[in-house]
Amino acid sequence: MTDNKDIKCVVWDLDGTLWNGVLLEDDTVKLRSGIKNIIQTLDRRGILQSIASKNDHDAAMEKIRDFELDEYFLCPEINWNAKSLSIAKIQANLNINMDSILFIDDEAYERDEVQSVHPDVTCMEACDYDTLLAHPRLNPRFITMDSARRRRMYLDQQERKIAEEEFAGPRVEFLASLQMRLSIGMATENDLRRAEELTIRTNQLNATGKAYDYDELKALINSRRHELYICELQDRYGYQGKIGLALVEIGRDCHHLKLLIMSCRVMSLGVGTVLLSYVMNGAKQSGKKLRADFKHTGRNRAMYITFKMSNFKEAGDNSMDNIVLENDLSFIPPYPPYLELSVPNSIK
């Protein structure tokens, strides 16, 4: 593991990796030494975990339950398919990037097969599992309330997905049934660890790809020329956490949106434009123009589309990657009727 990008999900093989031996040859297999503590510690750090194993699904899950580890594995793929296919399904279900996945397997040919199909996935030999807790890519700088509850929030998301598949009616009615409550307010010092985490972890819905550390964010909330907004979401399934961030630079005749982030977990819930509309309304109420920075990162096209659909247009000379957008504020997308919006401390 040489990349500096944080690992978001560890995918475990079973036979010869999670436990010693082969389950279908000996159903008394034992966990490898210290592995339960490793799994629990990674979970507390907010690192997701899953399984890609060629095995009998029911027998393997029964053994995992015997070890009291079943709650820790999201979207397990236990079947006889190629492990590259299993990892593709896990990646799609968790909506994360391939380069944020670490795959652990004792068989070199399985690691090679995965690497040949998904070159961005990091692969590790099972014999090195005891080095996991010390590796910097698995040691986030901060462990926030959101990171500690990450697995629970993904489980809640799976419940929402099942409910949506079973819902008979228009999508807007399903969204209304979620009873979403979105709060937008000025970030405080207590929010900065999560704000830093959002800038580091969010890729698809990140307007510039720029990461800010705690000290930079602290300076910004104390600056009279900047407003840093953070939003959090909850619904009838539970608390979704602090899921959005916007940084506005206040100029004499212009508000300049320097950063806009929305967690990929809420991409399908129709809340992606709410924070942007909030910023637009703030600029209009101030009687100022609104500009926004955008930088193509190769992963954030969805954010560019969001800007364009909200009537932003490219302003002046732009490079291929660094773009300044401008909005005349003649049209501001309304807040969706299926959520409750609150703004507890929106005046700096």
C-alpha positions as CSV (number, residue, x, y, z in Angstrom):
1,M,0.0,0.0,0.0
2,T,1.9,3.0,-1.3
3,D,-0.8,5.5,-2.2
4,N,-1.7,8.2,0.3
5,K,-5.4,7.9,-0.2
6,D,-7.3,6.6,2.8
7,I,-8.8,3.1,2.5
8,K,-12.6,3.2,2.9
9,C,-13.3,-0.5,2.8
10,V,-11.3,-3.7,3.6
11,V,-12.5,-6.8,1.7
12,W,-11.6,-10.0,3.4
13,D,-11.2,-13.5,1.9
14,L,-12.2,-16.3,4.4
15,D,-10.3,-19.6,4.0
16,G,-6.7,-19.1,4.9
17,T,-7.3,-15.4,5.5
18,L,-9.9,-14.6,8.1
19,W,-9.5,-18.1,9.6
20,N,-7.0,-20.9,9.3
21,G,-8.0,-23.8,7.1
22,V,-10.7,-24.5,4.6
23,L,-14.3,-24.5,6.0
24,L,-15.7,-27.1,3.7
25,E,-12.9,-29.5,4.7
26,D,-13.1,-28.8,8.4
27,D,-16.0,-26.9,10.0
28,T,-13.9,-26.4,13.2
29,V,-11.8,-23.7,11.6
30,K,-10.3,-21.1,14.0
31,L,-10.0,-17.4,13.5
32,R,-6.4,-16.2,13.0
33,S,-4.8,-14.7,16.0
34,G,-5.9,-11.2,16.9
35,I,-8.1,-10.8,13.8
36,K,-11.3,-10.1,15.7
37,N,-9.7,-7.2,17.5
38,I,-8.4,-5.9,14.1
39,I,-11.9,-6.1,12.6
40,Q,-13.5,-4.3,15.6
41,T,-10.8,-1.6,15.7
42,L,-11.1,-0.9,11.9
43,D,-14.9,-0.6,12.5
44,R,-14.4,2.0,15.3
45,R,-12.2,4.0,12.9
46,G,-15.1,4.2,10.4
47,I,-13.5,1.8,7.9
48,L,-16.1,-0.4,6.2
49,Q,-15.5,-4.1,5.8
50,S,-16.9,-6.8,3.5
51,I,-16.1,-10.3,2.2
52,A,-15.2,-11.7,-1.2
53,S,-14.9,-15.5,-0.8
54,K,-15.3,-18.6,-2.9
55,N,-17.3,-20.6,-0.5
56,D,-20.7,-22.1,0.4
57,H,-22.7,-19.0,1.4
58,D,-24.9,-20.5,4.1
59,A,-22.0,-22.5,5.8
60,A,-19.7,-19.5,5.7
61,M,-22.3,-17.1,7.2
62,E,-23.1,-19.6,9.9
63,K,-19.5,-19.8,10.9
64,I,-19.1,-16.0,10.8
65,R,-22.1,-15.7,13.1
66,D,-20.5,-18.3,15.4
67,F,-17.5,-16.0,15.6
68,E,-19.9,-13.0,16.3
69,L,-18.6,-11.1,13.4
70,D,-21.5,-11.0,11.0
71,E,-22.6,-7.5,11.9
72,Y,-19.2,-6.1,10.8
73,F,-19.4,-7.1,7.1
74,L,-21.5,-5.1,4.6
75,C,-22.7,-6.6,1.3
76,P,-20.7,-9.8,1.7
77,E,-20.1,-11.7,-1.6
78,I,-19.8,-15.4,-0.8
79,N,-20.2,-17.5,-3.9
80,W,-18.2,-19.3,-6.6
81,N,-17.8,-16.3,-8.9
82,A,-14.5,-14.6,-9.8
83,K,-13.5,-12.3,-6.9
84,S,-13.1,-9.4,-9.3
85,L,-16.8,-9.7,-9.9
86,S,-17.5,-9.9,-6.2
87,I,-15.5,-6.8,-5.5
88,A,-17.3,-4.9,-8.4
89,K,-20.6,-5.7,-6.7
90,I,-19.3,-4.5,-3.3
91,Q,-18.0,-1.3,-4.8
92,A,-21.3,-0.6,-6.5
93,N,-23.3,-1.3,-3.4
94,L,-21.2,0.9,-1.2
95,N,-20.8,3.6,-3.9
96,I,-17.1,4.1,-3.2
97,N,-14.1,4.2,-5.6
98,M,-12.0,1.2,-6.5
99,D,-8.8,2.9,-5.3
100,S,-10.3,3.1,-1.7
101,I,-10.6,-0.7,-1.5
102,L,-8.1,-3.0,0.1
103,F,-8.5,-6.7,-0.7
104,I,-6.8,-9.3,1.5
105,D,-6.4,-12.9,0.3
106,D,-3.9,-15.7,1.0
107,E,-3.9,-16.9,-2.7
108,A,-1.6,-15.0,-5.1
109,Y,-3.6,-16.0,-8.1
110,E,-6.8,-14.5,-6.5
111,R,-5.0,-11.3,-5.8
112,D,-3.6,-11.2,-9.4
113,E,-7.0,-11.9,-10.8
114,V,-8.5,-9.0,-8.9
115,Q,-5.6,-6.7,-9.8
116,S,-5.9,-7.6,-13.5
117,V,-9.5,-6.4,-13.6
118,H,-9.3,-3.7,-11.0
119,P,-5.8,-2.2,-11.1
120,D,-6.8,0.6,-8.7
121,V,-7.6,-1.9,-5.9
122,T,-4.9,-2.4,-3.4
123,C,-4.1,-6.1,-2.7
124,M,-2.5,-7.5,0.4
125,E,-1.2,-11.0,1.3
126,A,-3.1,-12.5,4.1
127,C,0.1,-13.2,6.1
128,D,0.5,-9.4,6.5
129,Y,-2.9,-8.9,8.2
130,D,-1.3,-8.1,11.5
131,T,0.2,-4.9,10.0
132,L,-3.2,-3.4,9.2
133,L,-3.8,-1.3,12.4
134,A,-0.4,0.4,12.0
135,H,-0.8,1.4,8.4
136,P,-1.3,5.1,7.8
137,R,-4.0,4.5,5.1
138,L,-6.1,2.8,7.8
139,N,-5.5,5.5,10.4
140,P,-7.7,8.5,9.8
141,R,-6.5,11.7,11.5
142,F,-9.7,12.1,13.4
143,I,-12.4,9.6,14.4
144,T,-15.6,11.6,14.4
145,M,-19.1,10.7,15.5
146,D,-19.9,10.2,11.8
147,S,-16.9,7.9,11.2
148,A,-17.6,5.8,14.3
149,R,-21.2,5.3,13.1
150,R,-20.4,4.8,9.4
151,R,-21.3,1.1,9.3
152,R,-24.6,1.8,11.0
153,M,-25.4,4.6,8.5
154,Y,-24.7,2.2,5.6
155,L,-27.0,-0.4,7.1
156,D,-29.7,2.3,7.4
157,Q,-29.1,3.1,3.7
158,Q,-29.6,-0.5,2.8
159,E,-33.0,-0.4,4.6
160,R,-33.9,2.7,2.6
161,K,-33.0,1.0,-0.6
162,I,-35.2,-2.0,0.2
163,A,-38.0,0.3,1.1
164,E,-37.7,2.2,-2.1
165,E,-37.8,-1.1,-4.2
166,E,-40.9,-2.1,-2.4
167,F,-42.6,1.3,-2.6
168,A,-45.5,1.5,-5.1
169,G,-45.9,5.1,-6.2
170,P,-44.1,8.1,-7.5
171,R,-40.5,8.6,-6.3
172,V,-41.4,12.0,-4.8
173,E,-43.9,10.3,-2.6
174,F,-41.3,7.8,-1.4
175,L,-38.9,10.6,-0.6
176,A,-41.7,12.3,1.4
177,S,-42.2,9.1,3.3
178,L,-38.6,9.3,4.6
179,Q,-39.5,12.3,6.7
180,M,-36.1,13.9,6.0
181,R,-35.0,16.8,8.2
182,L,-32.0,18.8,6.8
183,S,-30.3,21.4,8.9
184,I,-27.9,24.1,7.5
185,G,-25.9,26.4,9.7
186,M,-22.5,28.0,10.3
187,A,-19.8,25.5,11.1
188,T,-18.4,25.8,14.6
189,E,-15.1,24.5,15.9
190,N,-16.9,21.3,17.0
191,D,-17.7,20.6,13.4
192,L,-14.2,21.0,12.0
193,R,-13.0,17.4,12.4
194,R,-15.9,16.2,10.4
195,A,-15.5,19.0,7.9
196,E,-11.9,18.0,7.3
197,E,-13.0,14.4,6.9
198,L,-15.6,15.5,4.3
199,T,-13.0,17.3,2.2
200,I,-10.7,14.3,2.3
201,R,-13.2,11.5,1.7
202,T,-15.7,13.0,-0.8
203,N,-14.9,12.6,-4.5
204,Q,-18.0,12.4,-6.6
205,L,-19.8,15.4,-5.2
206,N,-16.9,17.7,-4.5
207,A,-16.7,20.8,-6.7
208,T,-13.0,21.3,-6.5
209,G,-11.4,18.2,-5.0
210,K,-9.5,20.4,-2.6
211,A,-8.8,19.1,0.9
212,Y,-8.7,21.4,3.9
213,D,-7.1,20.5,7.2
214,Y,-8.4,21.4,10.6
215,D,-6.2,24.5,11.0
216,E,-7.1,25.9,7.6
217,L,-10.8,25.4,8.4
218,K,-10.4,27.0,11.9
219,A,-8.9,30.0,10.3
220,L,-11.8,30.2,7.8
221,I,-14.5,30.1,10.5
222,N,-12.7,33.0,12.3
223,S,-12.4,35.0,9.1
224,R,-14.9,37.9,8.5
225,R,-14.4,37.4,4.8
226,H,-15.6,33.8,4.8
227,E,-18.7,31.8,5.7
228,L,-18.4,28.0,6.2
229,Y,-21.7,26.2,6.2
230,I,-22.3,22.6,7.3
231,C,-25.5,20.6,6.9
232,E,-26.7,17.4,8.6
233,L,-29.5,15.0,7.7
234,Q,-31.7,12.6,9.5
235,D,-34.9,10.7,8.6
236,R,-37.1,8.0,9.9
237,Y,-34.4,5.4,9.5
238,G,-31.9,7.3,11.6
239,Y,-29.2,10.0,11.8
240,Q,-27.3,10.4,8.5
241,G,-24.7,12.6,9.9
242,K,-23.0,15.8,8.7
243,I,-23.2,15.3,5.0
244,G,-22.5,18.7,3.3
245,L,-20.1,21.6,3.3
246,A,-20.0,25.0,1.6
247,L,-17.3,27.7,1.8
248,V,-18.3,31.2,0.6
249,E,-15.9,34.0,0.3
250,I,-17.6,37.4,0.8
251,G,-16.4,40.1,-1.5
252,R,-17.5,43.7,-2.0
253,D,-19.9,42.9,-4.9
254,C,-19.7,39.2,-5.2
255,H,-20.1,36.0,-3.1
256,H,-17.6,33.4,-4.3
257,L,-18.4,29.7,-3.6
258,K,-14.9,28.3,-3.1
259,L,-16.0,24.8,-2.0
260,L,-19.1,22.7,-2.3
261,I,-19.3,19.1,-1.0
262,M,-22.1,16.7,-0.5
263,S,-21.6,13.1,0.8
264,C,-22.0,10.5,-1.9
265,R,-24.2,8.5,0.5
266,V,-27.1,10.9,0.0
267,M,-26.7,11.2,-3.7
268,S,-30.0,9.4,-4.4
269,L,-32.1,11.2,-1.8
270,G,-32.7,14.4,-3.7
271,V,-30.9,16.7,-1.3
272,G,-27.9,17.5,-3.4
273,T,-29.1,20.9,-4.7
274,V,-30.5,22.2,-1.3
275,L,-27.2,23.5,0.0
276,L,-26.4,25.2,-3.3
277,S,-29.8,26.8,-3.4
278,Y,-29.2,28.1,0.1
279,V,-26.0,29.7,-0.9
280,M,-27.7,31.2,-4.0
281,N,-30.5,32.7,-1.9
282,G,-27.9,34.2,0.5
283,A,-26.1,35.9,-2.4
284,K,-29.4,37.2,-3.8
285,Q,-30.6,38.6,-0.4
286,S,-27.2,40.4,-0.1
287,G,-27.7,42.0,-3.6
288,K,-24.5,40.5,-4.8
289,K,-23.4,38.3,-7.7
290,L,-22.5,34.7,-7.1
291,R,-19.5,32.9,-8.6
292,A,-18.3,29.4,-8.0
293,D,-15.1,27.5,-8.4
294,F,-15.1,24.1,-10.2
295,K,-12.2,21.8,-11.0
296,H,-12.5,18.7,-13.1
297,T,-11.1,15.8,-11.0
298,G,-12.2,12.9,-13.3
299,R,-14.8,11.9,-10.7
300,N,-16.9,14.9,-10.0
301,R,-18.9,15.3,-13.3
302,A,-22.1,15.0,-11.2
303,M,-21.3,18.2,-9.4
304,Y,-20.6,20.0,-12.7
305,I,-24.0,18.9,-13.9
306,T,-25.6,20.2,-10.7
307,F,-24.1,23.6,-11.3
308,K,-25.3,23.7,-14.9
309,M,-28.8,22.6,-14.0
310,S,-28.9,25.4,-11.4
311,N,-28.2,28.0,-14.2
312,F,-24.5,28.5,-13.6
313,K,-22.5,29.5,-16.7
314,E,-18.8,29.7,-17.3
315,A,-17.4,33.1,-16.7
316,G,-14.3,34.6,-18.5
317,D,-11.3,32.6,-19.6
318,N,-11.1,29.1,-18.0
319,S,-8.6,26.3,-18.4
320,M,-9.7,22.8,-19.1
321,D,-9.6,21.9,-15.5
322,N,-10.0,25.1,-13.4
323,I,-13.4,26.8,-14.1
324,V,-15.1,29.8,-12.7
325,L,-18.8,29.7,-13.0
326,E,-21.3,32.6,-12.5
327,N,-25.0,32.8,-11.8
328,D,-27.2,35.8,-12.4
329,L,-29.6,34.4,-9.7
330,S,-32.6,34.9,-12.0
331,F,-33.5,31.3,-11.3
332,I,-32.9,29.5,-8.0
333,P,-34.1,25.9,-7.7
334,P,-36.7,25.8,-5.0
335,Y,-36.2,23.7,-1.9
336,P,-37.9,20.3,-2.4
337,P,-41.2,19.9,-0.7
338,Y,-40.4,16.4,0.6
339,L,-38.0,17.6,3.3
340,E,-38.0,19.9,6.3
341,L,-35.3,22.5,6.2
342,S,-34.0,24.3,9.3
343,V,-31.3,27.0,9.5
344,P,-30.5,27.5,13.2
345,N,-27.5,29.9,13.0
346,S,-27.3,31.2,9.5
347,I,-26.2,34.7,10.4
348,K,-22.5,35.2,11.2
